[in-house]
Structures are given as C-alpha cells and as structure tokens.
C-alpha cells in the first residue's frame, strides 16, 4: 500500500474515531436528517448562518460507517466560515471528485481529498456524500433526505 493511501486511511480513521463538530448547534436556524438505507447511515445536521450568510456554526450527530462519519466530520470543518454559495460549490467539486474516474485532486477541497478513493467503490459514494446531501437539505429547509 502506498504511503499516501496509508495517510488517507489514517485521516479517515481519525475522523471516524474522533469526529469534529459532533454536537448539536444551539441556537440553530437550519437542520435536516439524512439517511442511507443501503448502509444504515443516519445523520442529523444543524447549522447557524450569521447575518452575512456565512456558516457560523455547524454540527452533526448520528450513527454511520467510517466513511460517512469521516466525511461529515471533514465537511463540517471545511464549510464552517464559508458562505452558502461557497459550500454548495464545494459540494459540486467534492461530488465530482468522488464520482468521476477522470477527476484529478482538487487542492481547494483540503482534507476532503482523502475520500477520493471511494469512487472505486460505488456503494461507498453514498456514504461519502450523505452529509453533503443533508447539508443541501438543511439549507433548503427540506428537513429530511434519503440517498435512495
């Protein structure tokens, strides 16, 4: 196994064992629940926007596989402080990275790049993108989303 792949696995395992922003947000003005019936991953996401439309605080709770939990943890780190449009743009770039075989590493995604390998395992893509779809649902006040 390459050193880079080992590093990626270490980052994923670290975020799974010690997820960042694994908490509720009080007060919050957006929330949603996400569910991946194929894997059983469940996530509840809460966030608060500041007066300028930036994500001031974001947190999640739930139960999921290592990929799902790590993705949610890293996502909350990278979108905090971003505008809603910036977060949506990151989702588009991340989704491309994990679904398109021709995608090259995108330095603007930071730690999210460690999840690029899921594109080799189509069933795991839904695990990696669940938190992102839940964020979209929260921002659109949809309340609940499923990967199916």
C-alpha positions as a Python dict, from the first residue, in 0.01 Angstrom:
ca = {
    (1, 'X'): (0, 0, 0),
    (2, 'X'): (136, 342, -87),
    (3, 'X'): (233, 591, 181),
    (4, 'X'): (-31, 833, 51),
    (5, 'X'): (-310, 573, 71),
    (6, 'X'): (-200, 488, 427),
    (7, 'X'): (-208, 855, 521),
    (8, 'X'): (-558, 886, 374),
    (9, 'X'): (-674, 584, 572),
    (10, 'X'): (-527, 734, 889),
    (11, 'X'): (-714, 1061, 835),
    (12, 'X'): (-1041, 874, 772),
    (13, 'X'): (-994, 657, 1081),
    (14, 'X'): (-904, 959, 1295),
    (15, 'X'): (-1217, 1150, 1187),
    (16, 'X'): (-1427, 838, 1245),
    (17, 'X'): (-1292, 776, 1595),
    (18, 'X'): (-1283, 1143, 1697),
    (19, 'X'): (-1532, 1325, 1475),
    (20, 'X'): (-1505, 1701, 1473),
    (21, 'X'): (-1819, 1910, 1531),
    (22, 'X'): (-2007, 1605, 1662),
    (23, 'X'): (-2259, 1809, 1859),
    (24, 'X'): (-2582, 1997, 1829),
    (25, 'X'): (-2583, 2367, 1746),
    (26, 'X'): (-2781, 2586, 1986),
    (27, 'X'): (-2931, 2801, 1861),
    (28, 'X'): (-2955, 2685, 1500),
    (29, 'X'): (-3161, 2811, 1210),
    (30, 'X'): (-3128, 2518, 969),
    (31, 'X'): (-3143, 2142, 1023),
    (32, 'X'): (-3204, 1821, 835),
    (33, 'X'): (-3189, 1446, 874),
    (34, 'X'): (-3014, 1224, 622),
    (35, 'X'): (-3045, 851, 577),
    (36, 'X'): (-2861, 599, 361),
    (37, 'X'): (-3077, 284, 363),
    (38, 'X'): (-2811, 77, 183),
    (39, 'X'): (-2559, 118, 462),
    (40, 'X'): (-2783, 225, 751),
    (41, 'X'): (-2603, 558, 798),
    (42, 'X'): (-2811, 823, 974),
    (43, 'X'): (-2713, 1184, 1029),
    (44, 'X'): (-2878, 1483, 1192),
    (45, 'X'): (-2719, 1811, 1088),
    (46, 'X'): (-2772, 2154, 1245),
    (47, 'X'): (-2621, 2485, 1144),
    (48, 'X'): (-2645, 2855, 1207),
    (49, 'X'): (-2585, 3125, 950),
    (50, 'X'): (-2454, 3466, 1051),
    (51, 'X'): (-2602, 3794, 928),
    (52, 'X'): (-2374, 3785, 623),
    (53, 'X'): (-2493, 3440, 512),
    (54, 'X'): (-2183, 3253, 630),
    (55, 'X'): (-2196, 2923, 814),
    (56, 'X'): (-2118, 3043, 1164),
    (57, 'X'): (-2153, 2707, 1335),
    (58, 'X'): (-2232, 2355, 1218),
    (59, 'X'): (-2259, 2023, 1393),
    (60, 'X'): (-2388, 1674, 1340),
    (61, 'X'): (-2496, 1368, 1531),
    (62, 'X'): (-2580, 1024, 1412),
    (63, 'X'): (-2459, 677, 1351),
    (64, 'X'): (-2277, 569, 1040),
    (65, 'X'): (-1990, 380, 887),
    (66, 'X'): (-1635, 512, 899),
    (67, 'X'): (-1662, 678, 557),
    (68, 'X'): (-1990, 851, 641),
    (69, 'X'): (-1871, 976, 979),
    (70, 'X'): (-1532, 1091, 848),
    (71, 'X'): (-1694, 1271, 556),
    (72, 'X'): (-1939, 1452, 785),
    (73, 'X'): (-1658, 1546, 1024),
    (74, 'X'): (-1432, 1681, 750),
    (75, 'X'): (-1723, 1855, 577),
    (76, 'X'): (-1817, 2045, 892),
    (77, 'X'): (-1458, 2162, 930),
    (78, 'X'): (-1422, 2285, 573),
    (79, 'X'): (-1759, 2461, 537),
    (80, 'X'): (-1750, 2648, 867),
    (81, 'X'): (-1699, 3015, 783),
    (82, 'X'): (-1799, 2968, 418),
    (83, 'X'): (-2097, 3132, 251),
    (84, 'X'): (-2386, 2915, 141),
    (85, 'X'): (-2276, 2956, -222),
    (86, 'X'): (-1918, 2859, -135),
    (87, 'X'): (-2043, 2548, 48),
    (88, 'X'): (-2259, 2450, -250),
    (89, 'X'): (-1964, 2497, -483),
    (90, 'X'): (-1752, 2274, -258),
    (91, 'X'): (-2024, 2008, -273),
    (92, 'X'): (-2019, 2019, -653),
    (93, 'X'): (-1639, 1981, -662),
    (94, 'X'): (-1644, 1708, -397),
    (95, 'X'): (-1920, 1515, -574),
    (96, 'X'): (-1722, 1531, -899),
    (97, 'X'): (-1409, 1410, -718),
    (98, 'X'): (-1580, 1102, -571),
    (99, 'X'): (-1788, 1008, -876),
    (100, 'X'): (-1582, 1081, -1188),
    (101, 'X'): (-1290, 850, -1265),
    (102, 'X'): (-1116, 1127, -1459),
    (103, 'X'): (-1126, 1369, -1163),
    (104, 'X'): (-788, 1496, -1052),
    (105, 'X'): (-707, 1600, -695),
    (106, 'X'): (-855, 1940, -613),
    (107, 'X'): (-635, 2127, -362),
    (108, 'X'): (-923, 2363, -279),
    (109, 'X'): (-1104, 2070, -112),
    (110, 'X'): (-833, 2026, 150),
    (111, 'X'): (-877, 1714, 363),
    (112, 'X'): (-1183, 1610, 163),
    (113, 'X'): (-938, 1477, -95),
    (114, 'X'): (-875, 1176, 129),
    (115, 'X'): (-1218, 1047, 27),
    (116, 'X'): (-1140, 1042, -347),
    (117, 'X'): (-1078, 667, -332),
    (118, 'X'): (-1446, 592, -270),
    (119, 'X'): (-1513, 639, -641),
    (120, 'X'): (-1357, 294, -685),
    (121, 'X'): (-1637, 154, -465),
    (122, 'X'): (-1970, 284, -599),
    (123, 'X'): (-2166, 163, -294),
    (124, 'X'): (-1944, 382, -73),
    (125, 'X'): (-2006, 702, -269),
    (126, 'X'): (-2344, 740, -98),
    (127, 'X'): (-2171, 705, 238),
    (128, 'X'): (-1925, 981, 150),
    (129, 'X'): (-2189, 1219, 11),
    (130, 'X'): (-2465, 1168, 270),
    (131, 'X'): (-2352, 1458, 488),
    (132, 'X'): (-2332, 1685, 183),
    (133, 'X'): (-2682, 1596, 67),
    (134, 'X'): (-2803, 1653, 424),
    (135, 'X'): (-2636, 1995, 425),
    (136, 'X'): (-2814, 2082, 100),
    (137, 'X'): (-3147, 1970, 252),
    (138, 'X'): (-3083, 2181, 564),
    (139, 'X'): (-3001, 2489, 359),
    (140, 'X'): (-3319, 2439, 154),
    (141, 'X'): (-3527, 2366, 468),
    (142, 'X'): (-3630, 2027, 329),
    (143, 'X'): (-3600, 1859, 668),
    (144, 'X'): (-3517, 1508, 553),
    (145, 'X'): (-3328, 1340, 272),
    (146, 'X'): (-3252, 984, 169),
    (147, 'X'): (-2983, 861, -67),
    (148, 'X'): (-3245, 639, -235),
}
